[in-house]
Amino acid sequence: MASDLEIKAKEAFIDDHFELAVDLYTQAIALSPNNAELFADRAQANLKLCSFTEAVADANRAIELDPSMSKAYFRKGNACYELEEYQTAKAAFELGSSLAPGDARFTNLIKKCDERIAEESGDLLDQPLEKASTQVVPAEGDQESDQIVNEVPNQATSQLIVKPKYRHEFYQKPEEVVITIFAKGIPAQTVAVDFGEQILSVIIDVPGEDAYHFQPRLFGKIAPEKCRYEVLPSKIEVRLAKAEPLNWTSLAFSKDSTVPQKLTVVSGTHGYSTHSEGTGSQRPSYPSSKPKRVDWDKLEAQVKKEEKEEKLDGDAALNRFFQDIYKDADEDTRRAMRKSFVESNGTVLSTNWKEVGSKKVEGSPPEGMEVKKWEY
């Protein structure tokens, strides 16, 4: 079944149907979650869609499953380059080059990264220091070549704004940024977190539900080896170790962001301050003398109430109904639901494993419609 989906995905990619290719690779991965090739190929399709953070996550997973796969490093490097993570891109290209020494593409792209890194260093030296806000800002919401695409369409203006599945907030200290994702009752094995030089990737993939992706390009650089996360009963807490003690005016990077200022501890106080070189002036920063306390019990009760009172209709109500069944079901019932849904092309959903476990589930289209075989 996974191989059939893989063939269809490759054909969709060749026909430039990249969104369909990603969808088909996702279905194939659900059936073969340890297949490195599938993740590497989905990374390639995500690159074509300019979904660079998703491409990095897929390439990282492919590398984790098969560290000798040179094309996974190639695709990770391309995605990181587009995210302007030139150091990370260069490291990926260098590793890929060591695995495929005869591939000249790696050499060319390493040179491009070196040029960008040099330009970036020069820009930082020439930039004047500006005043930055010191408030804690709430978070808002193989056909390949060595040519990096420098002009990428602005997806933020071309896509509808979708309300995120889980709310998140962050606060910072001089040495770290702490992000809280309010996802309650999430099994730890369904959470995947990856840290890059200036990238965070959080994926929550609960069976029977749409996967949640939180993959911002961060305001500043971090030390991935010092970062950590913890899945708690009512939330997921991610701690990012700053590469430098700078004040982040937002969680996500923006080209309009002001030059960050260094955070230093003020002697004789319990707070932090910003220090602007050349001015000699200091002023209090986070935390203030009257820190705002959050009543987590009250917040949790409010979330529960909102979930309970939320009224759905149509397909949304039906999906919620099936999600509730899946969430509270035993393993046999879940297996029956997955098998019947996949084999019937989404026309049958059975909860009886004894009935569907020993045979293929045939499609059962609605009245007045017929099943047609997908030809390729």
NUVEX-129679 format. One record per residue (C-alpha): residue number from 1; residue in three letters; x, y, z. Coordinates in steps of 0.1 Angstrom, whole numbers, plus 2048, in hexadecimal, padded with zeros to 3 digits. Example, Ala and Ser with C-alpha at 12.3 -4.5 7.8 and 13.67 -1.06 7.14 Angstrom:
2
(1 "ALA" (87B 7D3 84E)) (2 "SER" (889 7F5 847)) 
//
This chain:
376
(1 "MET" (800 800 800)) (2 "ALA" (81C 818 80A)) (3 "SER" (82F 810 7E9)) (4 "ASP" (810 818 7D4)) (5 "LEU" (80C 83A 7E6)) (6 "GLU" (831 841 7E0)) (7 "ILE" (82E 83A 7BB)) (8 "LYS" (80F 851 7B9)) (9 "ALA" (822 86C 7CD)) (10 "LYS" (840 86A 7B5)) (11 "GLU" (829 86E 797)) (12 "ALA" (817 88B 7A7)) (13 "PHE" (839 89C 7AD)) (14 "ILE" (844 897 789)) (15 "ASP" (823 8A6 77E)) (16 "ASP" (82A 8C5 794)) (17 "HIS" (80D 8BC 7AB)) (18 "PHE" (822 8C2 7CA)) (19 "GLU" (806 8C6 7E4)) (20 "LEU" (7F8 8A5 7D8)) (21 "ALA" (81B 895 7DA)) (22 "VAL" (81F 8A1 7FE)) (23 "ASP" (7FC 893 807)) (24 "LEU" (804 871 7F8)) (25 "TYR" (826 86F 808)) (26 "THR" (816 877 829)) (27 "GLN" (7FE 85A 825)) (28 "ALA" (81B 843 81B)) (29 "ILE" (82F 84E 83A)) (30 "ALA" (811 846 850)) (31 "LEU" (814 822 843)) (32 "SER" (83A 821 843)) (33 "PRO" (846 839 85E)) (34 "ASN" (86A 82D 85D)) (35 "ASN" (870 831 838)) (36 "ALA" (88B 84C 834)) (37 "GLU" (885 84F 80E)) (38 "LEU" (861 85A 814)) (39 "PHE" (86C 876 82B)) (40 "ALA" (887 881 813)) (41 "ASP" (86F 882 7F6)) (42 "ARG" (855 895 809)) (43 "ALA" (870 8AE 812)) (44 "GLN" (876 8B3 7ED)) (45 "ALA" (851 8B9 7E7)) (46 "ASN" (850 8D2 804)) (47 "LEU" (86D 8E4 7F5)) (48 "LYS" (859 8E9 7D5)) (49 "LEU" (83D 8F7 7EA)) (50 "CYS" (855 90F 7FC)) (51 "SER" (84B 8FD 81C)) (52 "PHE" (86F 8FF 828)) (53 "THR" (86B 8F8 84E)) (54 "GLU" (856 8D9 845)) (55 "ALA" (872 8CF 82C)) (56 "VAL" (88C 8D2 848)) (57 "ALA" (877 8BD 860)) (58 "ASP" (873 8A2 845)) (59 "ALA" (898 8A2 83C)) (60 "ASN" (8A2 8A0 860)) (61 "ARG" (88B 881 865)) (62 "ALA" (89A 871 845)) (63 "ILE" (8BD 877 853)) (64 "GLU" (8B3 868 874)) (65 "LEU" (8A6 849 863)) (66 "ASP" (8C3 846 84A)) (67 "PRO" (8E2 85C 853)) (68 "SER" (8F3 851 832)) (69 "MET" (8D9 860 81B)) (70 "SER" (8EA 87D 809)) (71 "LYS" (8CB 88B 7F9)) (72 "ALA" (8BB 890 81B)) (73 "TYR" (8D8 8A7 824)) (74 "PHE" (8D5 8B8 802)) (75 "ARG" (8B0 8C0 808)) (76 "LYS" (8B6 8CB 82B)) (77 "GLY" (8D1 8E3 820)) (78 "ASN" (8BB 8F2 804)) (79 "ALA" (89F 8F8 81D)) (80 "CYS" (8B6 907 837)) (81 "TYR" (8C5 91E 81C)) (82 "GLU" (8A3 92B 813)) (83 "LEU" (89C 931 838)) (84 "GLU" (8BD 945 838)) (85 "GLU" (8CC 92C 850)) (86 "TYR" (8ED 92C 83E)) (87 "GLN" (903 91C 859)) (88 "THR" (8EA 8FF 85C)) (89 "ALA" (8E7 8FC 837)) (90 "LYS" (90D 8FB 832)) (91 "ALA" (910 8E0 84D)) (92 "ALA" (8F5 8CB 83B)) (93 "PHE" (906 8CF 819)) (94 "GLU" (928 8C6 828)) (95 "LEU" (91A 8A6 837)) (96 "GLY" (909 89D 816)) (97 "SER" (929 8A4 803)) (98 "SER" (93C 88B 819)) (99 "LEU" (922 871 810)) (100 "ALA" (922 879 7EB)) (101 "PRO" (945 887 7E3)) (102 "GLY" (940 886 7BE)) (103 "ASP" (921 89D 7BF)) (104 "ALA" (92C 8C0 7B4)) (105 "ARG" (90B 8CF 7C0)) (106 "PHE" (916 8CE 7E4)) (107 "THR" (936 8E1 7DD)) (108 "ASN" (924 8FC 7CA)) (109 "LEU" (90A 900 7E6)) (110 "ILE" (924 901 801)) (111 "LYS" (935 91E 7EF)) (112 "LYS" (913 930 7ED)) (113 "CYS" (90F 92B 813)) (114 "ASP" (931 939 819)) (115 "GLU" (929 958 805)) (116 "ARG" (908 95E 818)) (117 "ILE" (919 958 83A)) (118 "ALA" (934 972 831)) (119 "GLU" (919 98B 825)) (120 "GLU" (905 985 845)) (121 "SER" (924 98B 85B)) (122 "GLY" (92B 9AB 849)) (123 "ASP" (907 9B8 84C)) (124 "LEU" (908 9B1 872)) (125 "LEU" (928 9C5 876)) (126 "ASP" (91A 9E3 862)) (127 "GLN" (8F8 9E4 873)) (128 "PRO" (8F3 A00 88D)) (129 "LEU" (8E4 9F6 8AE)) (130 "GLU" (8C0 A01 8B3)) (131 "LYS" (8AA A02 8D1)) (132 "ALA" (895 9E2 8D4)) (133 "SER" (876 9DC 8E8)) (134 "THR" (87C 9CB 909)) (135 "GLN" (859 9BE 90F)) (136 "VAL" (850 999 90E)) (137 "VAL" (83D 996 8ED)) (138 "PRO" (821 97C 8EB)) (139 "ALA" (825 964 8CE)) (140 "GLU" (80C 967 8B1)) (141 "GLY" (801 952 8A4)) (142 "ASP" (89D 888 7AD)) (143 "GLN" (898 8A9 799)) (144 "GLU" (8AE 8C0 7AD)) (145 "SER" (8C9 8D9 7A4)) (146 "ASP" (8E2 8EE 7B7)) (147 "GLN" (8D0 90E 7AE)) (148 "ILE" (8C1 91E 7CE)) (149 "VAL" (8A2 932 7C8)) (150 "ASN" (8A8 955 7D6)) (151 "GLU" (885 963 7D1)) (152 "VAL" (86A 951 7E3)) (153 "PRO" (846 95C 7E2)) (154 "ASN" (838 96A 802)) (155 "GLN" (822 94E 80E)) (156 "ALA" (815 961 82C)) (157 "THR" (802 979 815)) (158 "SER" (7F5 95E 7FD)) (159 "GLN" (7E6 947 817)) (160 "LEU" (7C8 94A 82E)) (161 "ILE" (7D0 94E 852)) (162 "VAL" (7C7 92E 864)) (163 "LYS" (7C1 92E 88A)) (164 "PRO" (7DB 917 899)) (165 "LYS" (7D0 8F7 8AA)) (166 "TYR" (7E3 8FE 8CA)) (167 "ARG" (7EA 920 8DA)) (168 "HIS" (80E 929 8E4)) (169 "GLU" (820 943 8F7)) (170 "PHE" (844 94B 900)) (171 "TYR" (859 95E 918)) (172 "GLN" (87F 963 91A)) (173 "LYS" (89D 965 931)) (174 "PRO" (8BF 971 928)) (175 "GLU" (8CA 94E 921)) (176 "GLU" (8AB 93D 913)) (177 "VAL" (888 940 904)) (178 "VAL" (86C 92B 912)) (179 "ILE" (84F 922 8FB)) (180 "THR" (82F 913 908)) (181 "ILE" (817 901 8F0)) (182 "PHE" (7F6 8FB 901)) (183 "ALA" (7EF 8D7 8F5)) (184 "LYS" (7DE 8C3 910)) (185 "GLY" (7E0 89D 913)) (186 "ILE" (7F8 898 8F6)) (187 "PRO" (80B 876 8F6)) (188 "ALA" (831 87D 8F7)) (189 "GLN" (837 865 8DA)) (190 "THR" (822 87A 8C3)) (191 "VAL" (838 899 8C8)) (192 "ALA" (857 89F 8B3)) (193 "VAL" (86D 8BD 8BA)) (194 "ASP" (88C 8C7 8A5)) (195 "PHE" (8A3 8E4 8AC)) (196 "GLY" (8B8 8F6 891)) (197 "GLU" (8D0 913 892)) (198 "GLN" (8B2 92B 88F)) (199 "ILE" (895 913 889)) (200 "LEU" (87D 902 8A0)) (201 "SER" (867 8E5 894)) (202 "VAL" (84B 8D8 8AA)) (203 "ILE" (834 8BD 89B)) (204 "ILE" (817 8AD 8AE)) (205 "ASP" (809 890 89B)) (206 "VAL" (7ED 87F 8AE)) (207 "PRO" (7DE 862 89B)) (208 "GLY" (7BB 86B 88E)) (209 "GLU" (7C2 890 88F)) (210 "ASP" (7D1 8AA 878)) (211 "ALA" (7F6 8AE 880)) (212 "TYR" (800 8CF 891)) (213 "HIS" (81F 8E0 883)) (214 "PHE" (830 8FD 895)) (215 "GLN" (850 905 882)) (216 "PRO" (85B 92A 885)) (217 "ARG" (87B 939 87A)) (218 "LEU" (887 947 89B)) (219 "PHE" (88F 96B 8A3)) (220 "GLY" (8B3 962 8AE)) (221 "LYS" (8CB 945 8AC)) (222 "ILE" (8CB 929 8C6)) (223 "ALA" (8E2 90D 8D2)) (224 "PRO" (8CF 8EE 8C6)) (225 "GLU" (8E4 8D6 8DC)) (226 "LYS" (8D9 8E9 8FC)) (227 "CYS" (8B4 8EC 8F2)) (228 "ARG" (89A 8D4 902)) (229 "TYR" (875 8CE 904)) (230 "GLU" (85C 8BC 91B)) (231 "VAL" (83A 8AF 915)) (232 "LEU" (824 8B6 934)) (233 "PRO" (800 8AC 93B)) (234 "SER" (7F2 8CE 931)) (235 "LYS" (80C 8DD 91A)) (236 "ILE" (82D 8D9 907)) (237 "GLU" (84A 8EE 914)) (238 "VAL" (867 8F5 8FD)) (239 "ARG" (887 906 90A)) (240 "LEU" (89D 916 8F0)) (241 "ALA" (8C1 91E 8FB)) (242 "LYS" (8CB 940 8EB)) (243 "ALA" (8EC 940 8D9)) (244 "GLU" (8F1 964 8E6)) (245 "PRO" (8E0 976 903)) (246 "LEU" (8CB 98D 8EC)) (247 "ASN" (8A9 99B 8F1)) (248 "TRP" (890 98B 8D9)) (249 "THR" (875 9A4 8D0)) (250 "SER" (860 988 8C2)) (251 "LEU" (861 962 8BF)) (252 "ALA" (862 960 899)) (253 "PHE" (87C 971 883)) (254 "SER" (870 98E 86E)) (255 "LYS" (884 9A3 855)) (256 "ASP" (876 9C2 866)) (257 "SER" (883 9B7 888)) (258 "THR" (89A 9D0 89A)) (259 "VAL" (8BE 9C7 8A3)) (260 "PRO" (8BC 9B3 8C3)) (261 "GLN" (8CD 9C1 8E3)) (262 "LYS" (8E0 9AD 8FC)) (263 "LEU" (8CF 9A4 91C)) (264 "THR" (8E3 9A8 93C)) (265 "VAL" (8DA 9A2 961)) (266 "VAL" (8D8 9C3 974)) (267 "SER" (8EC 9C2 994)) (268 "GLY" (8D8 9C6 9B4)) (269 "THR" (8B6 9BD 9A3)) (270 "HIS" (8A4 99D 99A)) (271 "GLY" (89C 9A9 977)) (272 "TYR" (8AD 9AA 956)) (273 "SER" (8B6 9C8 940)) (274 "THR" (8C0 9D0 91D)) (275 "HIS" (8E2 9DF 917)) (276 "SER" (8E8 9F4 8F8)) (277 "GLU" (90D 9F7 8F0)) (278 "GLY" (91A A1B 8EF)) (279 "THR" (8FD A2A 902)) (280 "GLY" (906 A1F 925)) (281 "SER" (8E0 A20 92E)) (282 "GLN" (8CD A04 93D)) (283 "ARG" (8A8 9FF 944)) (284 "PRO" (894 9E3 954)) (285 "SER" (888 9C7 93E)) (286 "TYR" (877 9A6 944)) (287 "PRO" (86D 99C 95E)) (288 "SER" (85E 9BC 96C)) (289 "SER" (85B 9C5 991)) (290 "LYS" (837 9B8 990)) (291 "PRO" (837 999 97B)) (292 "LYS" (816 98D 96D)) (293 "ARG" (80C 96C 97C)) (294 "VAL" (7F9 953 967)) (295 "ASP" (7DE 93E 977)) (296 "TRP" (7E3 91E 964)) (297 "ASP" (7C6 90C 975)) (298 "LYS" (7AE 928 96A)) (299 "LEU" (7BD 927 947)) (300 "GLU" (7B9 902 945)) (301 "ALA" (795 904 951)) (302 "GLN" (78E 91F 937)) (303 "VAL" (79C 90A 91B)) (304 "LYS" (787 8EC 926)) (305 "LYS" (768 902 927)) (306 "GLU" (76F 90F 904)) (307 "GLU" (774 8EC 8F6)) (308 "LYS" (754 8E0 906)) (309 "GLU" (73F 8FD 8FA)) (310 "GLU" (74D 8FD 8D6)) (311 "LYS" (731 8F5 8BF)) (312 "LEU" (739 8E4 89E)) (313 "ASP" (723 8DA 881)) (314 "GLY" (726 8C7 860)) (315 "ASP" (747 8B7 858)) (316 "ALA" (758 8C7 876)) (317 "ALA" (73F 8B7 88E)) (318 "LEU" (743 895 87D)) (319 "ASN" (769 897 87E)) (320 "ARG" (768 8A0 8A3)) (321 "PHE" (751 882 8A9)) (322 "PHE" (769 86A 898)) (323 "GLN" (787 87A 8AA)) (324 "ASP" (776 874 8CC)) (325 "ILE" (770 850 8C2)) (326 "TYR" (794 84B 8B8)) (327 "LYS" (7A2 85D 8D7)) (328 "ASP" (78F 847 8EF)) (329 "ALA" (792 826 8DC)) (330 "ASP" (7A8 808 8E3)) (331 "GLU" (7C4 7FE 8CC)) (332 "ASP" (7AF 7E5 8B8)) (333 "THR" (794 7FF 8B1)) (334 "ARG" (7AE 818 8A5)) (335 "ARG" (7BE 7FE 88E)) (336 "ALA" (79C 7F6 880)) (337 "MET" (795 81B 87A)) (338 "ARG" (7B7 822 869)) (339 "LYS" (7B6 802 853)) (340 "SER" (792 807 847)) (341 "PHE" (796 82C 840)) (342 "VAL" (7B6 827 82B)) (343 "GLU" (7AC 808 818)) (344 "SER" (78A 815 80F)) (345 "ASN" (798 837 803)) (346 "GLY" (785 849 81F)) (347 "THR" (763 83A 818)) (348 "VAL" (761 821 835)) (349 "LEU" (76A 826 85A)) (350 "SER" (766 806 86F)) (351 "THR" (76D 801 894)) (352 "ASN" (76C 7DB 893)) (353 "TRP" (78F 7CC 88F)) (354 "LYS" (781 7A9 88E)) (355 "GLU" (76D 7B2 86F)) (356 "VAL" (787 7C6 85B)) (357 "GLY" (7A8 7B8 868)) (358 "SER" (7A9 799 853)) (359 "LYS" (79D 7A7 831)) (360 "LYS" (7A1 7C5 81B)) (361 "VAL" (786 7E0 820)) (362 "GLU" (775 7E9 800)) (363 "GLY" (769 80C 7F8)) (364 "SER" (745 814 7FF)) (365 "PRO" (73C 835 7ED)) (366 "PRO" (71D 84A 7F6)) (367 "GLU" (6FD 842 7E4)) (368 "GLY" (6FD 84F 7C0)) (369 "MET" (724 84E 7BE)) (370 "GLU" (73C 834 7B2)) (371 "VAL" (760 82A 7BA)) (372 "LYS" (779 82F 79E)) (373 "LYS" (79C 821 79E)) (374 "TRP" (7B8 83A 79E)) (375 "GLU" (7CB 836 77D)) (376 "TYR" (7F0 83F 77A)) 
//
